[in-house]
Amino acid sequence: MKNITVREWIDKFNHGKFDNEDFKTQCAAGWYDWFCSTKSLAKKLKKMGNIIKDIKNDYILDNFRVWFKNNCPCSYPLYDDFRFEPIKENKEDADDDVRDQLYFGVQCGHPYGSDYMYEIFTGRNGYDIEFKCKNKKEVLQVIDQLAKDFEKEKHQ
């Protein structure tokens, strides 16, 4: 998938560019790996996209790409996540050390019996869960806080 910023992704999402259920469209939307039927990806994307489209922080919107994964743990049901990966101004992938500090993902509808609907893992926390959220509002607050943290670290 060609890297596009989160801002560009939201524009395409809002204009229905990812609504088609076909393989090519869903790959263009950012699906990387899945264990469910390809036809079900558009519906899953719509659910996650309705969170992503409400991100307002310019740092995330202009310096990250977003991609999607349908996870298949051995002992649990399938679940989805969306991941934010830093990109350079020219939209190339960020260097590994930058990636390991700024990368984060949101696990959705977590199947492990958690009281939380969303769990957010971060590169800076060894890719372990750093935040747990009960709803979309909390997810957006955490993403905004992460952006502020990342910007502060960048200027130190």
For each residue, the residues with C-beta under 8 A, 3 or more apart:
1: 27 28 30 32 67
2: 91
3: 65 87 91 92 93
4: 8 9 12 65 91
5: 8 9 61 62 63 64 65 87 91
6: 9 10 52 55 60 61 62 64 65 66 84
7: 10 11 61 62
8: 4 5 11 12
9: 4 5 6 12 13 29 30 52 65 66
10: 6 7 13 14 49 52 53 55 61
11: 7 8 14 15
12: 4 8 9 15 17 18 29
13: 9 10 16 17 18 29 45 49 52 53
14: 10 11 53
15: 11 12
16: 13 19
17: 12 13 25 28 29
18: 12 13 25 26 28 29 42 45 49
19: 16 25 42 46
20: 25 26 42
21: 25 26 38 39 41 42
22: 25 26 38
23: 26 27 38
24: 27 28
25: 17 18 19 20 21 22 28 29 42
26: 18 20 21 22 23 29 31 38 41 42 45
27: 1 23 24 30 31
28: 1 17 18 24 25
29: 9 12 13 17 18 25 26 41 45 68
30: 1 9 27 65 66 67 68
31: 26 27 34 41 45 67 68 69 70
32: 1 67 68 69
33: 69 70
34: 31 38 41 69 70
35: 70 71 72 78
36: 40 41 44 70 78
37: 40 41
38: 21 22 23 26 34 41
39: 21 42
40: 36 37 43 44
41: 21 26 29 31 34 36 37 38 44 45 68 70
42: 18 19 20 21 25 26 39 45 46
43: 40 46 47
44: 36 40 41 47 48 68 70 80
45: 13 18 26 29 31 41 42 48 49 68
46: 19 42 43 49 50
47: 43 44 50 51 80 108
48: 44 45 51 52 68 80 82 106 108
49: 10 13 18 45 46 52 53
50: 46 47 53 54 136
51: 47 48 54 55 82 106 136 139 140
52: 6 9 10 13 48 49 55 66 82
53: 10 13 14 49 50
54: 50 51 136 140
55: 6 10 51 52 60 61 140 143 144
56: 61 140 144
57: 60 61 143 144 147 148
58: 61 62
59: 62 63 147 150 151
60: 6 55 57 63 64 84 143 146 147
61: 5 6 7 10 55 56 57 58 64
62: 5 6 7 58 59
63: 5 59 60 86 87
64: 5 6 60 61 84 85 86 87 102
65: 3 4 5 6 9 30 84 85 87 91
66: 6 9 30 52 82 83 84 85
67: 1 30 31 32 82 83 85
68: 29 30 31 32 41 44 45 48 80 81 82 83
69: 31 32 33 34 80 81 82 83
70: 31 33 34 35 36 41 44 78 79 80
71: 35 78 79 80 81 107
72: 35 78
73: 76 79 111
74:
75:
76: 73 79 111 112
77: 111
78: 35 36 70 71 72 111
79: 70 71 73 76 107 108 109 110 111
80: 44 47 48 68 69 70 71 107 108 109
81: 68 69 71 105 106 107 108
82: 48 51 52 66 67 68 69 105 106 108
83: 66 67 68 69 103 104 105 106
84: 6 60 64 65 66 102 103 104 105 143
85: 64 65 66 67 93 94 99 102 103
86: 63 64 94 98 99 102 103
87: 3 5 63 64 65 91 92 93 94
88: 91 92 93 94
89:
90:
91: 2 3 4 5 65 87 88
92: 3 87 88
93: 3 85 87 88 99
94: 85 86 87 88 98 99 102
95: 98 99
96: 99 100
97: 100 101
98: 86 94 95 101 102
99: 85 86 93 94 95 96 102 103 123
100: 96 97 103 123 124
101: 97 98 123 124 150 153
102: 64 84 85 86 94 98 99 123 124 150
103: 83 84 85 86 99 100 122 123 127
104: 83 84 120 121 122 123 130 143 146
105: 81 82 83 84 120 121
106: 48 51 81 82 83 118 119 120 139 143
107: 71 79 80 81 110 118 119 120 121 129
108: 47 48 79 80 81 82 117 118
109: 79 80 117
110: 79 107 114 116 117 118 119
111: 73 76 77 78 79
112: 76
113:
114: 110 119 132
115: 132 134
116: 110 119 132 133 134
117: 108 109 110 133 134 135
118: 106 107 108 110 132 133 134 135 138 139
119: 106 107 110 114 116 129 131 132 133
120: 104 105 106 107 129 130 131 132 133 139 142 143 146
121: 104 105 107 125 127 128 129 130
122: 103 104 125 127 128 130 146
123: 99 100 101 102 103 104 126 127
124: 100 101 102 130
125: 121 122 128 129 130
126: 123
127: 103 121 122 123
128: 121 122 125
129: 107 119 120 121 125 132
130: 104 120 121 122 124 125
131: 119 120 142
132: 114 115 116 118 119 120 129
133: 116 117 118 119 120 138 139 142
134: 115 116 117 118 138
135: 117 118 138 139
136: 50 51 54 139 140
137: 140 141
138: 118 133 134 135 141 142
139: 51 106 118 120 133 135 136 142 143
140: 51 54 55 56 136 137 143 144
141: 137 138 144 145
142: 120 131 133 138 139 145 146
143: 55 57 60 84 104 106 120 139 140 146 147
144: 55 56 57 140 141 147 148
145: 141 142 148 149
146: 60 104 120 122 142 143 149 150
147: 57 59 60 143 144 150 151
148: 57 144 145 151 152
149: 145 146 152 153
150: 59 101 102 146 147 153 154
151: 59 147 148 154 155
152: 148 149 155 156
153: 101 149 150 156
154: 150 151
155: 151 152
156: 152 153
